[in-house]
Amino acid sequence: MKYYLIAGEASGDLHASHLMAALKAEDPQAEFRFFGGDLMTAVGGTPVKHYKELAYMGFVPVLLHLRTIFANMKRCKADIVAWQPDVLILVDYPGFNLNIAKYVHAHTQIPVFYYIAPKIWAWKEYRIKNIKRDVDALFSILPFETEFFEGKHAYPIHYVGNPTVDEVAAFQASASETFDEFTRANGLSSQPIIALLAGSRKQEIKDNLPDMLRAAAAFPDCQLVLAGAPGISPDYYKRYVAGVDVKILFGRTYPLLRQAKVALVTSGTATLETALFRVPQVVCYHTPMGRIVAFLKRHVLKVKYISLVNLIADREVVKELVADTMTVEQVRSELQRILHDGAYRYRMLQGYDYMASRLGEPGAPGRAAREMVTWLKNRRNC
């Protein structure tokens, strides 16, 4: 069968690549065409557009690139119609993907699957109408989404487990590098590591990295190591790390987390990855106009937390410093507590264990692929 996939950022590229591999195992004749990244390309198929040309974040960047965004949408719609896949699989990235789903539903008979549901439980809950209308099957990777979609909105979904569990488990099973080997290979000292995961987009890095560095620099007994994001050039980081004793590693996020003592992490999949590596963390998410964003968080967002760790556990496992509470002093205080309060660190690790138990066992891409192929075969037989 022919599968058309759309992933609009680095995490989507990662999850989609594993789904594609699982689809090939279920359907040896699978053909792929996609908007995605290097990991999807490595699995096989025809890349149409790289996600680096799609990922714009924030009101101003989106506004400045509206012409490009609309051109990409137009090209994507035309390409899907011309190729006539057996299914369109959307991976997260709702601003772009829900627009594509609406068009495909209205103008074709191509079924639409959504893998990694849009986070409408946080905000923009009105999008449930579009999902019910335009998406034939939704495959969720977060356990609490079942109650939201099925219980609250009577929209049946498939909970398949979380692919990050698979990705971390697979890496851990194959990893053998010791701390000494890691530090020697990357030109590091023997000091404990504070890992900095400042986001995958330029705006996130710009907003978060400077304060992260200032806070972490107060611990001279530790060394700072920054995880370089895919698609971000070393030159972009230079304006923020100049004069700071920090090492940047590209393509080594999992090895870094495996060796880190503590991490400063922007909200997103990285918070979940950090927890699965059992690294105590501080969630840092600074935004311009912090007080306004804090007000919106209290009165517009539908959830108590912003980090996946806390959302999955349904309690505060890790400290979230967001908007007006994300200050150098606050981050420094939380780092101090994690590094020097053993009981506090232990409670956080216990919270990680509880969160992991709620996610379930590895195997998410395989379960999703089996359900997708079964759905499509049943449709053909009707």
C-alpha positions as CSV (number, residue, x, y, z in Angstrom):
1,M,0.0,0.0,0.0
2,K,1.0,3.6,-0.4
3,Y,1.5,5.8,2.7
4,Y,1.8,9.6,2.6
5,L,3.2,11.0,5.9
6,I,3.6,14.6,7.1
7,A,6.0,15.4,10.0
8,G,6.8,19.1,10.7
9,E,9.6,19.0,13.2
10,A,12.5,16.9,14.5
11,S,10.5,14.9,17.0
12,G,7.9,14.1,14.4
13,D,10.7,13.0,12.0
14,L,11.9,10.6,14.7
15,H,8.5,9.1,15.6
16,A,7.4,8.9,11.9
17,S,10.6,7.1,11.0
18,H,9.9,4.3,13.5
19,L,6.3,4.1,12.4
20,M,7.5,3.7,8.8
21,A,9.8,0.9,9.8
22,A,7.0,-0.8,11.6
23,L,4.6,-0.4,8.6
24,K,7.2,-2.0,6.4
25,A,7.3,-5.0,8.8
26,E,3.5,-5.3,8.6
27,D,3.3,-4.5,4.8
28,P,6.4,-5.5,2.9
29,Q,5.0,-3.7,-0.2
30,A,4.7,-0.4,1.6
31,E,5.6,2.7,-0.4
32,F,6.2,6.0,1.3
33,R,6.1,9.6,0.2
34,F,6.4,12.4,2.8
35,F,7.1,15.8,4.2
36,G,9.7,15.0,6.9
37,G,13.3,14.7,7.7
38,D,16.5,12.8,7.4
39,L,15.4,9.9,9.7
40,M,12.3,9.3,7.5
41,T,14.5,9.5,4.4
42,A,16.8,6.8,5.9
43,V,13.9,4.4,6.2
44,G,13.1,4.8,2.5
45,G,10.6,6.5,0.2
46,T,10.4,9.8,-1.5
47,P,10.9,13.0,0.5
48,V,8.9,16.0,-0.9
49,K,9.9,18.7,1.6
50,H,12.2,18.8,4.6
51,Y,10.6,19.8,7.9
52,K,13.3,22.5,8.3
53,E,11.4,24.5,5.7
54,L,8.1,24.1,7.6
55,A,9.0,24.8,11.3
56,Y,8.0,28.3,12.3
57,M,7.1,29.1,15.9
58,G,5.6,32.2,17.5
59,F,3.2,34.8,16.2
60,V,5.8,37.0,14.5
61,P,7.9,34.3,12.7
62,V,4.6,32.8,11.4
63,L,3.4,36.1,10.2
64,L,6.7,36.9,8.4
65,H,6.6,33.5,6.6
66,L,2.9,33.3,5.8
67,R,3.6,33.2,2.0
68,T,6.0,30.3,2.4
69,I,3.6,28.5,4.8
70,F,0.7,28.8,2.3
71,A,2.9,27.8,-0.6
72,N,3.9,24.6,1.3
73,M,0.3,23.8,2.1
74,K,-0.7,24.3,-1.5
75,R,2.1,22.1,-2.7
76,C,1.4,19.4,-0.1
77,K,-2.3,19.2,-1.0
78,A,-1.6,19.0,-4.8
79,D,1.1,16.3,-4.2
80,I,-1.2,14.1,-2.1
81,V,-4.0,14.3,-4.7
82,A,-1.6,13.5,-7.5
83,W,0.0,10.5,-5.8
84,Q,-3.3,9.1,-4.5
85,P,-2.0,7.2,-1.5
86,D,-4.0,4.5,0.3
87,V,-3.8,6.6,3.5
88,L,-2.6,10.0,4.7
89,I,-0.8,9.8,8.1
90,L,-0.4,13.0,10.0
91,V,2.2,13.2,12.7
92,D,1.6,15.9,15.4
93,Y,2.2,19.5,14.0
94,P,-1.5,20.4,14.1
95,G,-1.4,24.0,12.7
96,F,-0.3,22.6,9.3
97,N,-1.7,19.1,9.5
98,L,-5.3,19.9,10.4
99,N,-5.5,22.2,7.4
100,I,-4.3,19.4,5.2
101,A,-6.8,17.0,6.8
102,K,-9.7,19.3,6.1
103,Y,-8.7,19.6,2.4
104,V,-8.1,15.9,1.9
105,H,-11.4,15.0,3.6
106,A,-13.4,17.5,1.5
107,H,-11.8,16.8,-1.9
108,T,-10.8,13.1,-1.9
109,Q,-11.7,9.6,-0.6
110,I,-8.3,9.1,1.0
111,P,-8.6,8.1,4.6
112,V,-6.8,10.3,7.2
113,F,-4.9,8.9,10.2
114,Y,-3.5,11.0,12.9
115,Y,-0.5,9.6,14.8
116,I,0.3,11.6,18.0
117,A,-2.8,13.5,18.6
118,P,-3.0,17.3,18.6
119,K,-2.8,18.5,22.2
120,I,-6.2,20.1,22.1
121,W,-6.7,19.1,25.8
122,A,-4.3,22.0,26.6
123,W,-5.9,24.6,24.5
124,K,-7.9,25.1,21.3
125,E,-10.3,22.4,22.4
126,Y,-12.7,23.6,19.7
127,R,-10.5,21.7,17.2
128,I,-12.3,18.5,18.3
129,K,-15.0,19.4,15.7
130,N,-12.4,19.4,12.9
131,I,-10.9,16.1,14.1
132,K,-14.2,14.4,14.3
133,R,-15.0,15.6,10.8
134,D,-11.7,15.2,9.0
135,V,-9.8,12.4,10.8
136,D,-10.8,8.7,10.3
137,A,-8.6,7.2,13.0
138,L,-6.6,8.8,15.8
139,F,-3.6,7.0,17.4
140,S,-2.7,8.4,20.8
141,I,0.6,8.1,22.6
142,L,-0.5,9.6,26.0
143,P,-2.7,7.6,28.4
144,F,-4.8,10.5,29.7
145,E,-6.0,11.3,26.2
146,T,-8.3,8.3,26.2
147,E,-10.5,9.9,28.8
148,F,-10.4,13.3,27.1
149,F,-11.3,12.1,23.6
150,E,-13.6,9.1,24.4
151,G,-15.0,10.1,27.8
152,K,-15.4,13.9,27.2
153,H,-16.0,14.1,23.5
154,A,-17.3,10.6,22.5
155,Y,-14.6,10.2,19.9
156,P,-13.0,6.7,19.9
157,I,-9.2,6.6,19.6
158,H,-6.5,4.0,19.7
159,Y,-4.0,4.3,22.6
160,V,-0.9,2.5,21.3
161,G,1.7,3.4,24.0
162,N,4.4,6.0,23.8
163,P,7.2,5.7,21.1
164,T,9.6,7.6,23.3
165,V,9.6,4.6,25.6
166,D,10.7,2.5,22.7
167,E,13.4,4.9,21.6
168,V,15.0,5.3,25.0
169,A,14.7,1.5,25.8
170,A,16.4,0.6,22.4
171,F,19.2,3.1,23.0
172,Q,19.8,1.9,26.6
173,A,19.8,-1.7,25.5
174,S,22.6,-1.0,23.0
175,A,24.6,1.5,25.0
176,S,27.8,0.5,26.7
177,E,29.8,3.7,26.9
178,T,31.0,4.6,30.4
179,F,31.1,8.1,31.8
180,D,34.9,8.2,31.4
181,E,34.7,7.0,27.7
182,F,32.0,9.6,27.0
183,T,33.9,12.5,28.5
184,R,37.2,11.5,26.8
185,A,35.4,11.1,23.4
186,N,33.8,14.5,23.7
187,G,36.6,16.6,25.2
188,L,35.0,16.9,28.6
189,S,36.3,16.9,32.1
190,S,35.5,14.4,34.9
191,Q,33.1,16.8,36.6
192,P,29.4,16.0,36.9
193,I,27.4,17.1,33.9
194,I,24.6,19.6,33.8
195,A,22.8,18.9,30.5
196,L,21.1,21.8,28.8
197,L,18.2,21.0,26.4
198,A,17.1,24.4,25.3
199,G,14.6,23.5,22.6
200,S,14.6,22.5,18.9
201,R,13.5,25.9,17.5
202,K,15.4,29.1,17.2
203,Q,12.8,31.1,19.2
204,E,12.9,28.6,22.1
205,I,16.7,28.7,22.2
206,K,16.7,32.5,22.1
207,D,14.2,32.8,24.9
208,N,15.6,30.0,27.2
209,L,19.3,29.4,26.7
210,P,20.8,32.6,28.1
211,D,19.1,32.3,31.5
212,M,19.8,28.6,31.6
213,L,23.5,29.3,31.1
214,R,23.5,32.0,33.7
215,A,21.8,29.8,36.3
216,A,24.0,26.7,35.6
217,A,27.2,28.7,35.7
218,A,26.8,29.2,39.4
219,F,27.9,25.6,39.9
220,P,31.6,25.5,39.2
221,D,31.9,21.9,40.4
222,C,29.9,20.8,37.4
223,Q,30.5,21.1,33.7
224,L,27.8,22.5,31.2
225,V,27.0,20.5,28.1
226,L,24.4,21.8,25.6
227,A,22.5,19.4,23.3
228,G,22.6,20.9,19.9
229,A,19.2,20.6,18.2
230,P,18.9,19.0,14.7
231,G,18.5,21.7,12.1
232,I,20.2,24.5,14.2
233,S,23.6,25.5,13.0
234,P,26.6,25.9,15.4
235,D,26.8,29.5,14.3
236,Y,23.4,30.2,15.7
237,Y,24.4,29.0,19.1
238,K,27.6,31.1,19.1
239,R,25.8,34.4,19.9
240,Y,24.4,32.9,23.1
241,V,27.4,30.8,24.4
242,A,30.2,33.4,23.7
243,G,32.3,33.7,26.8
244,V,30.6,30.8,28.6
245,D,32.4,27.6,29.4
246,V,30.0,25.2,27.8
247,K,30.4,22.3,25.3
248,I,27.9,21.8,22.5
249,L,27.3,18.3,21.3
250,F,25.2,17.6,18.1
251,G,23.5,14.3,17.5
252,R,24.5,13.1,21.0
253,T,21.4,13.9,23.1
254,Y,20.7,10.4,24.3
255,P,24.4,9.7,25.2
256,L,24.4,13.0,27.0
257,L,21.3,12.2,29.0
258,R,22.7,8.8,29.9
259,Q,25.7,10.5,31.6
260,A,24.1,13.7,33.0
261,K,23.7,14.4,36.7
262,V,20.9,16.9,36.2
263,A,19.3,18.7,33.3
264,L,17.6,22.0,32.4
265,V,14.9,21.2,29.8
266,T,12.4,23.2,27.9
267,S,8.9,21.7,27.8
268,G,8.2,19.1,25.2
269,T,9.3,15.5,24.4
270,A,12.7,16.3,25.9
271,T,11.1,16.4,29.4
272,L,9.8,12.9,28.9
273,E,13.1,11.6,27.4
274,T,15.0,13.1,30.4
275,A,12.6,11.4,32.8
276,L,13.0,8.0,31.1
277,F,16.8,8.3,31.4
278,R,16.1,9.0,35.1
279,V,17.9,12.4,35.1
280,P,16.5,14.9,37.7
281,Q,15.4,18.0,35.8
282,V,14.1,21.5,36.0
283,V,11.5,22.4,33.3
284,C,12.4,25.9,32.0
285,Y,10.2,27.8,29.6
286,H,10.8,31.5,29.4
287,T,8.7,33.6,27.0
288,P,8.6,37.3,26.2
289,M,5.8,39.1,28.0
290,G,6.0,36.6,30.8
291,R,3.2,38.1,33.0
292,I,0.8,38.0,30.1
293,V,1.7,34.4,29.3
294,A,1.3,33.5,32.9
295,F,-2.2,35.0,32.9
296,L,-3.1,33.0,29.8
297,K,-1.7,29.9,31.4
298,R,-3.9,30.3,34.5
299,H,-7.1,31.3,32.6
300,V,-6.8,29.9,29.0
301,L,-4.9,26.6,29.3
302,K,-7.1,23.7,30.3
303,V,-4.4,21.7,32.1
304,K,-2.5,22.1,35.4
305,Y,0.9,21.4,34.0
306,I,2.9,22.0,30.8
307,S,5.5,19.2,31.0
308,L,4.6,15.7,29.8
309,V,6.2,14.2,32.9
310,N,3.7,16.0,35.2
311,L,0.8,15.6,32.8
312,I,1.2,11.8,32.6
313,A,1.8,11.4,36.3
314,D,-1.1,13.8,37.0
315,R,1.0,15.4,39.8
316,E,4.0,17.6,40.2
317,V,7.0,15.3,39.7
318,V,9.3,18.0,38.3
319,K,9.4,21.7,39.0
320,E,8.0,23.8,36.1
321,L,9.4,27.3,35.8
322,V,7.3,28.9,33.2
323,A,6.8,32.5,31.9
324,D,7.2,34.9,34.8
325,T,8.5,32.2,37.2
326,M,11.4,31.3,34.8
327,T,14.1,33.4,36.3
328,V,17.8,32.8,36.8
329,E,17.4,32.9,40.6
330,Q,14.5,30.3,40.5
331,V,16.4,27.9,38.2
332,R,19.6,28.3,40.3
333,S,17.6,27.5,43.5
334,E,16.0,24.4,42.0
335,L,19.4,23.2,40.7
336,Q,20.9,23.6,44.1
337,R,18.1,21.5,45.6
338,I,18.4,18.7,43.1
339,L,22.2,18.6,43.4
340,H,22.4,18.7,47.2
341,D,19.1,17.4,48.7
342,G,19.2,13.6,48.3
343,A,15.7,13.1,49.6
344,Y,14.3,15.6,47.1
345,R,16.2,13.9,44.2
346,Y,15.0,10.5,45.3
347,R,11.3,11.6,45.4
348,M,11.7,12.9,41.8
349,L,13.1,9.5,40.7
350,Q,10.2,7.7,42.4
351,G,7.8,10.0,40.4
352,Y,9.6,9.0,37.2
353,D,8.9,5.4,38.0
354,Y,5.2,6.0,38.5
355,M,5.1,8.0,35.3
356,A,6.8,5.2,33.4
357,S,4.3,2.7,34.8
358,R,1.4,4.7,33.4
359,L,3.0,4.8,29.9
360,G,3.2,1.1,29.6
361,E,5.5,-1.3,27.8
362,P,7.6,-0.6,24.7
363,G,6.1,-1.5,21.3
364,A,4.1,1.7,20.3
365,P,5.2,1.9,16.6
366,G,4.5,-1.8,16.1
367,R,1.0,-1.6,17.7
368,A,0.2,1.5,15.7
369,A,1.3,-0.1,12.4
370,R,-0.7,-3.3,13.0
371,E,-3.8,-1.4,13.8
372,M,-3.3,0.9,10.8
373,V,-2.8,-1.9,8.3
374,T,-5.7,-3.9,9.8
375,W,-8.0,-0.9,9.4
376,L,-6.9,-0.4,5.8
377,K,-7.3,-4.0,4.9
378,N,-10.8,-4.1,6.4
379,R,-11.7,-1.0,4.4
380,R,-10.6,-2.7,1.2
381,N,-12.7,-5.8,2.0
382,C,-15.9,-3.8,2.7
